[in-house]
Amino acid sequence: MPFDLKAELERHAGQNYRLHEQHLNAQMVRVLRTIGYDRFYEKGEGCYLIDREGERYLDFLSGFGVFALGRGHPVVKRALAEVLAADLPGLVQLDCALLPGLVGKALLERAPAGLSRVFFANSGTEATEAALKFARCATGRPRMLYCHNGYHGLTYGALSLTGEPEFRQGFGPFLPGCDAIPFGDLEALERELSRKDVAGFVTEPIQGHGVFMPPPGYLEGAQALCREHGTLFVVDEVQTGLGRTGRFLALEHWGLEPDMVTLAKALSGGYVPVGAVLCREEIFDRTFHHIDRAVVHGSTFAKNPLAMAAALATLRALEEEDLVENAARTGEKLMSRIRPMVERFELLSDVRGAGLMIAFEFSAPRSLKLKVGWKLIEKARQGLFSQLVTVPLFQRHRILTQVAGYKVNIVKILPPLIVGDAEVDLFVDAFEDVVADCHRYPGTLWDFGRTLAVQALKGSS
């Protein structure tokens, strides 16, 4: 019998979690069941996920920012269908296909001055790996700097530049010559750069885990120090790029002109993984400096026709539908409606972000009753309170959000860039309802919190 994907899916309907538990990551299944996220999604449509009962969920996670265009965007779907129908001779390897050239041209037309070369990869972590190699090869220097709390991927080179200890635990030793400094600390950066052995400084313009904004003047100062000391300034725009912060690249907020920029996530259109490094010509020239070094670095599947078509269609959709501008307008509208809640609700301490990359931070309360509940939950696991916000947003209001990192009480949203007033209204009303409920102690949310605390203590024992 010929392979029938639809029939295969129907035959195994409802077996999602059992199959994952048996063959994939059983701990992830445990997490999702514990917090009640074990839904059976059957369709994605714009800003929404639809489960097998037909219930719609507002997706303010967007696959960690992958679905900037929303799900099932017609421009990307059409481009992929056209590529498949064309039977293009992809991945010949010993050729120069047209699509990668078109995507490279389109990216560089939108990039800061000085960036004139593109290297394609399959993901953000692969783009980081490439940038690391290019920096060392181009400068002849051994060391790389990165920031505490920064995130650049989970393969070994990228993990060696990732500043969150929870991701690193159990995987050392790491790549030598990779050293962390505090985000926002120009004095610490200058101390390291003055040793004249740093190939590159890699940083996110806005730290994704926590949505931590740079202090005024920090990024401009970091770029100037890198120039002064002969170090390459590498900006990781894997999550912040392609309109997420209300500019095509977040670095535009500060007028930066880095030596390299890494991209991925949204560039895929949500369909086919693709990453990229935008780079100065001299860096490429020092890496690929002779005909014998034409293939000194590469990625087998990186320039495949499906990925390139998805990227090209994504760039076109961002421009033609004014999605970058929409992210700026809608994000500011959303934040302006929630910021006044900081004065009303003592648990809510900060609202911050840029465009549609937004964080809501919660802190220890002042009132005695709330302190009792807070201490109980936080004693079980630091950062556990934030689940009292994300879980009811999901279970009660069918809105998918995320906790913004380990051991922090920060809830983060990365809505699709296509969101409008209707989605903003849904989220703001739901958020206000949940946060107000968090201020009723004792109450059902705090009962749920105690259940989570018990589960957390069991998990750590």
N, C-alpha and C positions, 0 to 999 in steps of 0.2 A: 504493500500500500504506500502511496506517496505521503510524504510528511505533511501533516495538517496541523499547523500551530494552533488555530482556533479550537480544534477538537482536543488537542493536548491540554490546553488551558482549562477547557470545560471539564475534562476528565479528572483533573486534579484540583478543581475549585475548592477553596476552603482548607487546603493543606499547607498554606504558606508557612505558618509558624511551626508546624510539625516538621516540615522539610528543613527549615532553618535550624531547628533544635537538633535534628539528627545529623545534618551534614554541613552546617555552616557555624555561625557564632551563637552557641546556646546562651551565653551570658547576655547578649543583646536581646534575645527573646525574653529572658527573665526581666530585664529592665523594662521593656515595653509592656509586659503583662502587669508588672508591679504598679506602674503609673497609669494604666488603662489606655495605653496608646495602641493596643493590638487590634487595629481595624483592618478590614480587607478592602483596600482601595481597588477600584476597577477602571477608573478613568480620571484623566486630568484635563481640565478645561479652563484656560485663561488663569485666573487667580484662584481657582478652586480645585479641590480633590473631591471625587465622588465615590462613596463606598458601595458595596453590593446591595445595600438596602435603599440606595438612592439618596442618602443623606449627603449634603454638600458641606465641605470644610474649607474655610478661608485659609489659604496657604501663605502665611507670613514668614515662612522659613525658606521657601523657594529652592529647596535642595542645597542649602548653604550658599545661596546666591547664584546657582546655576541657571535657574529659570527666570532670568531678568525680563525676558519677553513674555513670561507666562508659559503655560503648558499648551502644546499643540498649536504654536503660532503658524498661521497659514503660509507666510512667506518662506519660512524655513522648511516646512513640510513640502511645499511645492518644489523648492530647490533640490531637496533630497530625492524626490520622485523623479525629477528631470535627470539627475546624475545617474540614478539606477537605470533609467530607460536608455540613457546614452551609451551604456556599456563602455565608459572611458577606460583606457588602459592604465589603471592606477598602480602605483608602487612598482613601476618598471625599475626603479632605482638608478639605472644608468641612463637617465634622461633628465630633461627639465620640463616638467609638466606645466601647463598654463595656469591652472587654478591656484597653486601656491604663490605664483608670481602676482596674481591679481589680489590675493588676500594680503600679501606683504605690502604691495603698493597702497592698498586701502588703509592699512594700519598706519603706515608711515605718514600718509597725508594728514592724519589726525594727531600725530605724535609731536612732542616738543622738538624744538630746533636742535639739530645735531645728531638725532637718531636717524640712521639711514640704512640699517641692515636688520633683517629678521631671521631668527632661528626658530623653527617650529618643533614643538614637542607634543606629548600626549596629555599633559596635565600640568598643574601648578608646581607640584614637587619636581617634575622633570625639568621644568623651566628654571627652577632654583638650582638644580644640579648643573645645568648648562651655564648659568650665570657664575656659579662658583668656579667652574673649570676655566671659563673665559677670563675671569678676573685674575686668577693665578697665572695663567699663561700670558696674558697681555702685559702684566706688570713684573713678572718674575719674582714676586713676593710670596711668602708662605702663609701669612695670617689673614683670617677673615673676622670681622666684627659683626655682631648682631645684638638685638636688644632683649633684655629680660621681658618675659611675657609675650614676645613676638612669636609668630607662627609662620613657617615657610614650607611645611610639608613633612612627610614621615619616612621617606627613603633615607638612606644613611647620611648622605651629604646634607640634604635638607634638614634632617633631624638634628644634625650637628649644629645647625643654625637656628633651631627652634628653642625658644626660651622658656617653655612651660615644662616643669620637672615631671608632671604626671605622664607626659608623652615619652619622656626619656628613660623613665625608671625601668631597669632590667635589660636595657639595650646597649649599655656602654661596653667597652670604651668607644668614644666617638672619634670622628676625624680630627687629627691633631691640628693645632693652630687656629681653632675656632673659639673665640672668646666673647663673653657677654658683657654688655654695659647697660646701665639704666636708660630706659627710654626717656628722652627729654633732658638728658644731662650732657651739655656741651663740654663741660670741663673734663668729664670722664672720657668723652670721645677724643678730645684734644690730647689728653695724656697718652692714650694708646696710639694715636696717629703720629705723635711726635717721635715714636720709635722708628719710623720710616720703614716698617716691614709689613704694613697692612695692605693687602691687595685690594680688598673691597669692604665697604660697610653696607650691609643689607638691612633695610628697614621697611616696615609698612608705613605709609603716611598717616593712617589711622589704624591703631591696633585692633584687629578683628575680634580677638578674644577679650571682650569687655568694652569694646568701642571706646578705647581711650584716645582722646584727641591730643595732638602734640601741643606743647606749650608755645605761646607766641614766639616767633623767631627761631624756633628749634630747627625745623627742617631747612630753612634758608641758611642758618648758621652751620648745620651739618654739611650741607653741600659746599659751602665756602671752605670749611676746614679740610674736606676731602680734596678739593682742588689744590689747596695750599700744600698739602703733604703728599701729593701724588697718588692718592687712593681713589679707587673707582667708587662712585656713589650709585648704589643699586636700589631702586624703589620697587617694592613688591606690591603690585596692583592686582593680584590674582582675585581678591574679593572686592577691592574698592574701585576697580577699573570698569570701563564700559558703561558709564552713566550712573553707577550705584550711588555716588555722593552728590549728584546734581551737576557734575562736570564729566566730560568724556573720560578723563583720568583725574583722580583725586589730586594729584600733584599740581594741577592747574590752579587750585585754590591758593597756592603759595608761589606760583610762577617759577616752579623748579625746572631745571634742564639737566636731568641725571645722565649718567653714562650708560645705564641699562635699566630697562623696565620689564618686569615679568607679568604675564597675563595668562588667564585660563578661565575657568568657570563659565561666566556668561558668554564668552566667545563661542561656546559650543552650540548656542541656541537651545540647549537642553537636550540635545539628541546624540551628538558624537563628540567624545572628548577631544579637546584641542588646547594646547598651551603655546605660548610664544615668548621669546625674548627679543625686545627691541634694543638695538645696540648701536653704539658709535662705530663708524667705519674703521677707525684705527684699531679697535679691539678685535674686530673680525680679521683685519689684516695681520695682526700679530698672532692670531690663533691659526688661521688658515693661510700661512705666509708662503707656502710653496706648493707646487703641483702635487708633490708627494703627500701633502697634508690635507688634501681636499676632503677626505673622509675621516679626519682625525676625531671628529665628534658628530654624532648623528642619532637618529631615532627611527627604527624600521617603519613604523606605521604612522609617523607624525604627519606626513603630507598626503595622506590618503584622500581620494576625491570626496568622500562623504564628509569628512571633517572640514575640508577646505570649502565645500559648498555651504555647509552649515555656518561657518564663520563669515563668509562673504554675505550670505543672506541676513545674518544677525546684524552686521554693520550697516547694511542697507535699511533694515527695519528700524534700527535705533535712530537713524537720520530722518527717514521719511515720515516717521510717526512722532517725531519730537519727544522721544522718550527720555532723553537726558534732561530736557527742560521740565518735563512732567515730574521726574524724580525730584528735582529741586523744589518745584511748587508744592507738590503733594506732601513731600517730607516736611517742609516748613509748616504747612497747614496742620499736619498731624501733631507735630511737636508743640505748636502754639496752643493747641487745645488741651494737651496733657500737662504742659509745664505748670499751669495754675494749680494742679492737683498736689504739687509738692507742698504748698502752703496748707492744703486741707487735710492731707494724710501724713501722719508723722512717720510711717514706715517708708514712704517714698521719699528718697533724698535727692535724686538727680534725674534729669532727662537730658540726654545729649546725643549728638550725632551730626550727620551731614547727609542731605538728600534722604534716601530711603535706607540708610544704615543707621539704626537708632537703638539706643540702650536706655533702660529704665532701671535705676539702681535703688536697692532697698537697704536700709540700715537699722541698727538696733533702736527700738522705740524708747520714748521717755516715760510713758505711763506704766504704772506698776503691773497692771493686769497683762498688758501686752508683753512686758519684759519676761514674765513667767513663761509664756508660751514660746517666745523667741529663744530663750536660753535653753529650754528643753530640746527644741528641734536642732539648734545649732551645736549643742553638746554632742548629739548623735553624729552629726556630720556637718562640717562647716559648709555653708552655701545651700543647705537643704531648704531653707525658707523659700527660696525662689520657686521651688516646685509647687508651693501653695498658690502661686500665680499662674504658672504655665499649665498646670494640670486642669484647674477649673476653666481656664480660657479654652482648653481643648474639649473637655468633657461636657461643660455646660453650654459653651458658646460656639463650639466647633471651629476654633481658630488655632492654627498650628504655629507655635512660637518656639523659642529655645532658651535654655540657660546659657549665658555667654562665656562660660569657662568653668574651670575647676575651682571650688572653694570660694566662689563669689556669689553674691546675691544680686545678680544683674540679669535681667531678661532682655533679650535682643530680638529685634525683628529685621528681616531682610525681604520686604514685600517685592513682588514683581513690579517692574517699572511701569507697568500698564495700569496700576491701581488708580481709582478715581474717587470721587466724593462718597459714593455708596460704600466702598470698602473702608474708607476712613471712618465714616459714621459707625459702621458695624464694630470696628476695632475699638474706637474711643468709648463707645457705650459699654462694650463688654469689659474693657480694661477698668473702667470706673466701677462697674458692678463688682468685679472680683477684688479690687483693692479695697473697696468699702467693706466687703465681707471679711477681708483679712483683719479689719479693725474691730470686729465683733468677737470678743473673747470672754467666755468660752463660746464655741460655735462649731458648725460642721466642718469648716475648713481646718480648724485647729485639731479636731478629731482626726481628720485625714492626715494632718501633719504628724500626729503621734504615731499613726500607723506607719508612715514613711520612716519615722525615726527608729521604730522597732526593726523594720526591714533593713535599714542602714546598719544598725548594730549587729544584726545577724550576718549581714554580708561581710562585715569586717572581722568577724570572729573566726 
